[in-house]
Amino acid sequence: MKQGYDIKRILNLLPHRYPFVLVDRVLGFEPGVKIRALKNVTINEPFFQGHFFDRPIMPGVLILEGMVQAGGLLLAESLPPENHTRVCFSGVDRVRFRAPVIPGDQLIFEVEIEKQRSRVVKMGAKAFVGINRVAEAKLMALIGGEK
């Protein structure tokens, strides 16, 4: 597994920006195979103001988005540079949220390519806090289309 990298490289590979970039660091990756990435969840996140006032919980859809962004980084590390801007996530299946994510948690995303045929990539994604799995999903992406 290759050594990870920091937010500077993440911002060079992803189109997302604050407050919507949901990966703080890549811990390690193997191009064409898998990636491990990290999101530090802090009370300063804008979504905690309204979700929920008396018990802050990270919205599940944002946990899912973090897994998708980690998958995007995996594809960016796996594809030729000319295809980096031509990746479009096309679907999610079998999403499960198993435990709440709260301020102070360190969210670890693990995404693995399960199948690739021509322009379609299927990936398995999991999110952990410590050793506890808090979410999982099957992700699909399409490579190609308009530039």
C-alpha positions as YAML, in Angstrom:
chain: A
units: angstrom
residues:
- id: 1
  name: MET
  ca: [0.00, 0.00, 0.00]
- id: 2
  name: LYS
  ca: [1.33, 3.46, -0.91]
- id: 3
  name: GLN
  ca: [1.74, 6.14, 1.71]
- id: 4
  name: GLY
  ca: [-1.09, 8.63, 2.05]
- id: 5
  name: TYR
  ca: [-1.15, 12.39, 1.66]
- id: 6
  name: ASP
  ca: [-2.65, 15.57, 3.06]
- id: 7
  name: ILE
  ca: [-5.43, 17.99, 2.21]
- id: 8
  name: LYS
  ca: [-3.29, 19.87, -0.31]
- id: 9
  name: ARG
  ca: [-3.20, 16.90, -2.70]
- id: 10
  name: ILE
  ca: [-6.85, 16.07, -1.95]
- id: 11
  name: LEU
  ca: [-7.87, 19.57, -3.08]
- id: 12
  name: ASN
  ca: [-5.83, 19.08, -6.27]
- id: 13
  name: LEU
  ca: [-7.70, 15.86, -7.07]
- id: 14
  name: LEU
  ca: [-11.28, 16.65, -5.94]
- id: 15
  name: PRO
  ca: [-13.49, 19.49, -7.18]
- id: 16
  name: HIS
  ca: [-15.05, 19.88, -3.70]
- id: 17
  name: ARG
  ca: [-14.27, 22.84, -1.43]
- id: 18
  name: TYR
  ca: [-15.12, 23.91, 2.12]
- id: 19
  name: PRO
  ca: [-17.54, 23.21, 3.62]
- id: 20
  name: PHE
  ca: [-18.20, 20.26, 1.35]
- id: 21
  name: VAL
  ca: [-14.83, 18.52, 1.16]
- id: 22
  name: LEU
  ca: [-15.28, 15.59, 3.55]
- id: 23
  name: VAL
  ca: [-11.86, 13.93, 3.42]
- id: 24
  name: ASP
  ca: [-9.04, 15.49, 5.48]
- id: 25
  name: ARG
  ca: [-6.26, 12.99, 4.79]
- id: 26
  name: VAL
  ca: [-5.52, 9.86, 2.78]
- id: 27
  name: LEU
  ca: [-3.91, 7.28, 5.05]
- id: 28
  name: GLY
  ca: [-2.84, 4.90, 2.30]
- id: 29
  name: PHE
  ca: [-3.90, 3.59, -1.09]
- id: 30
  name: GLU
  ca: [-3.21, 0.95, -3.68]
- id: 31
  name: PRO
  ca: [-4.03, 2.25, -7.18]
- id: 32
  name: GLY
  ca: [-6.76, 0.22, -8.85]
- id: 33
  name: VAL
  ca: [-7.49, -1.64, -5.60]
- id: 34
  name: LYS
  ca: [-8.29, 0.30, -2.40]
- id: 35
  name: ILE
  ca: [-7.94, 3.46, -0.33]
- id: 36
  name: ARG
  ca: [-8.11, 4.44, 3.37]
- id: 37
  name: ALA
  ca: [-9.02, 8.03, 4.15]
- id: 38
  name: LEU
  ca: [-9.83, 10.07, 7.24]
- id: 39
  name: LYS
  ca: [-12.32, 12.76, 8.24]
- id: 40
  name: ASN
  ca: [-11.90, 14.49, 11.60]
- id: 41
  name: VAL
  ca: [-15.40, 15.30, 12.82]
- id: 42
  name: THR
  ca: [-15.43, 18.51, 14.88]
- id: 43
  name: ILE
  ca: [-18.19, 20.47, 16.60]
- id: 44
  name: ASN
  ca: [-17.34, 23.36, 14.22]
- id: 45
  name: GLU
  ca: [-18.91, 21.55, 11.26]
- id: 46
  name: PRO
  ca: [-21.71, 23.77, 9.88]
- id: 47
  name: PHE
  ca: [-24.24, 20.90, 9.76]
- id: 48
  name: PHE
  ca: [-24.10, 20.42, 13.54]
- id: 49
  name: GLN
  ca: [-25.92, 23.74, 14.02]
- id: 50
  name: GLY
  ca: [-29.15, 22.14, 12.86]
- id: 51
  name: HIS
  ca: [-28.59, 18.38, 13.18]
- id: 52
  name: PHE
  ca: [-29.47, 18.28, 16.04]
- id: 53
  name: PHE
  ca: [-29.31, 21.19, 18.47]
- id: 54
  name: ASP
  ca: [-29.43, 19.11, 21.65]
- id: 55
  name: ARG
  ca: [-27.59, 16.04, 20.30]
- id: 56
  name: PRO
  ca: [-25.20, 16.71, 17.39]
- id: 57
  name: ILE
  ca: [-25.10, 13.80, 14.92]
- id: 58
  name: MET
  ca: [-23.37, 13.82, 11.53]
- id: 59
  name: PRO
  ca: [-26.02, 13.39, 8.82]
- id: 60
  name: GLY
  ca: [-25.88, 9.98, 7.17]
- id: 61
  name: VAL
  ca: [-25.96, 11.49, 3.72]
- id: 62
  name: LEU
  ca: [-22.69, 13.31, 4.52]
- id: 63
  name: ILE
  ca: [-21.07, 10.09, 5.73]
- id: 64
  name: LEU
  ca: [-22.11, 8.59, 2.40]
- id: 65
  name: GLU
  ca: [-20.68, 11.63, 0.57]
- id: 66
  name: GLY
  ca: [-17.38, 11.14, 2.41]
- id: 67
  name: MET
  ca: [-17.27, 7.53, 1.17]
- id: 68
  name: VAL
  ca: [-18.00, 8.75, -2.37]
- id: 69
  name: GLN
  ca: [-15.22, 11.34, -2.16]
- id: 70
  name: ALA
  ca: [-12.77, 8.67, -0.94]
- id: 71
  name: GLY
  ca: [-13.87, 6.55, -3.91]
- id: 72
  name: GLY
  ca: [-13.25, 9.53, -6.19]
- id: 73
  name: LEU
  ca: [-9.74, 9.84, -4.80]
- id: 74
  name: LEU
  ca: [-9.17, 6.12, -5.40]
- id: 75
  name: LEU
  ca: [-10.25, 6.50, -9.02]
- id: 76
  name: ALA
  ca: [-8.09, 9.62, -9.42]
- id: 77
  name: GLU
  ca: [-5.11, 7.57, -8.23]
- id: 78
  name: SER
  ca: [-6.07, 4.68, -10.53]
- id: 79
  name: LEU
  ca: [-6.92, 6.39, -13.84]
- id: 80
  name: PRO
  ca: [-4.83, 8.32, -16.35]
- id: 81
  name: PRO
  ca: [-4.86, 12.09, -15.58]
- id: 82
  name: GLU
  ca: [-6.97, 12.88, -18.67]
- id: 83
  name: ASN
  ca: [-9.86, 10.91, -17.09]
- id: 84
  name: HIS
  ca: [-9.75, 12.59, -13.65]
- id: 85
  name: THR
  ca: [-12.42, 15.14, -14.56]
- id: 86
  name: ARG
  ca: [-14.49, 12.57, -16.42]
- id: 87
  name: VAL
  ca: [-15.64, 10.47, -13.44]
- id: 88
  name: CYS
  ca: [-19.29, 10.64, -12.47]
- id: 89
  name: PHE
  ca: [-20.83, 8.69, -9.61]
- id: 90
  name: SER
  ca: [-23.89, 7.02, -11.02]
- id: 91
  name: GLY
  ca: [-25.45, 5.14, -8.13]
- id: 92
  name: VAL
  ca: [-25.39, 3.81, -4.61]
- id: 93
  name: ASP
  ca: [-26.87, 0.58, -3.36]
- id: 94
  name: ARG
  ca: [-27.21, -1.26, -0.07]
- id: 95
  name: VAL
  ca: [-26.53, 1.79, 2.11]
- id: 96
  name: ARG
  ca: [-26.62, 1.01, 5.82]
- id: 97
  name: PHE
  ca: [-26.03, 3.33, 8.76]
- id: 98
  name: ARG
  ca: [-25.12, 1.36, 11.86]
- id: 99
  name: ALA
  ca: [-24.14, 3.91, 14.52]
- id: 100
  name: PRO
  ca: [-24.16, 7.70, 15.00]
- id: 101
  name: VAL
  ca: [-21.08, 9.80, 14.26]
- id: 102
  name: ILE
  ca: [-20.61, 12.65, 16.73]
- id: 103
  name: PRO
  ca: [-18.19, 15.55, 17.28]
- id: 104
  name: GLY
  ca: [-14.76, 14.29, 18.29]
- id: 105
  name: ASP
  ca: [-14.99, 11.12, 16.23]
- id: 106
  name: GLN
  ca: [-12.39, 10.23, 13.65]
- id: 107
  name: LEU
  ca: [-14.18, 8.76, 10.65]
- id: 108
  name: ILE
  ca: [-12.17, 6.29, 8.55]
- id: 109
  name: PHE
  ca: [-13.35, 5.55, 5.01]
- id: 110
  name: GLU
  ca: [-12.27, 2.31, 3.32]
- id: 111
  name: VAL
  ca: [-13.18, 1.93, -0.34]
- id: 112
  name: GLU
  ca: [-12.25, -1.00, -2.54]
- id: 113
  name: ILE
  ca: [-12.79, -1.54, -6.26]
- id: 114
  name: GLU
  ca: [-14.82, -4.74, -6.62]
- id: 115
  name: LYS
  ca: [-15.40, -4.81, -10.36]
- id: 116
  name: GLN
  ca: [-14.45, -2.74, -13.38]
- id: 117
  name: ARG
  ca: [-15.81, -3.24, -16.86]
- id: 118
  name: SER
  ca: [-14.91, -0.81, -19.58]
- id: 119
  name: ARG
  ca: [-16.30, 2.49, -18.24]
- id: 120
  name: VAL
  ca: [-18.24, 1.22, -15.20]
- id: 121
  name: VAL
  ca: [-16.62, 0.79, -11.78]
- id: 122
  name: LYS
  ca: [-18.29, -0.84, -8.78]
- id: 123
  name: MET
  ca: [-16.82, -0.25, -5.33]
- id: 124
  name: GLY
  ca: [-17.51, -1.40, -1.80]
- id: 125
  name: ALA
  ca: [-17.27, 1.34, 0.83]
- id: 126
  name: LYS
  ca: [-17.21, 1.22, 4.62]
- id: 127
  name: ALA
  ca: [-16.94, 3.90, 7.28]
- id: 128
  name: PHE
  ca: [-15.51, 3.24, 10.74]
- id: 129
  name: VAL
  ca: [-15.10, 5.04, 14.04]
- id: 130
  name: GLY
  ca: [-12.35, 3.12, 15.78]
- id: 131
  name: ILE
  ca: [-13.06, -0.56, 15.10]
- id: 132
  name: ASN
  ca: [-16.83, -0.01, 14.84]
- id: 133
  name: ARG
  ca: [-18.38, 0.04, 11.40]
- id: 134
  name: VAL
  ca: [-20.79, 3.00, 11.28]
- id: 135
  name: ALA
  ca: [-21.84, 2.82, 7.61]
- id: 136
  name: GLU
  ca: [-21.42, 0.87, 4.39]
- id: 137
  name: ALA
  ca: [-22.53, 1.13, 0.78]
- id: 138
  name: LYS
  ca: [-21.96, -0.12, -2.75]
- id: 139
  name: LEU
  ca: [-20.88, 2.72, -5.07]
- id: 140
  name: MET
  ca: [-20.99, 2.88, -8.85]
- id: 141
  name: ALA
  ca: [-19.12, 5.29, -11.09]
- id: 142
  name: LEU
  ca: [-19.03, 5.95, -14.80]
- id: 143
  name: ILE
  ca: [-15.78, 6.95, -16.50]
- id: 144
  name: GLY
  ca: [-16.11, 9.01, -19.65]
- id: 145
  name: GLY
  ca: [-18.69, 11.27, -21.13]
- id: 146
  name: GLU
  ca: [-18.21, 14.91, -22.03]
- id: 147
  name: LYS
  ca: [-15.04, 16.76, -21.07]
...
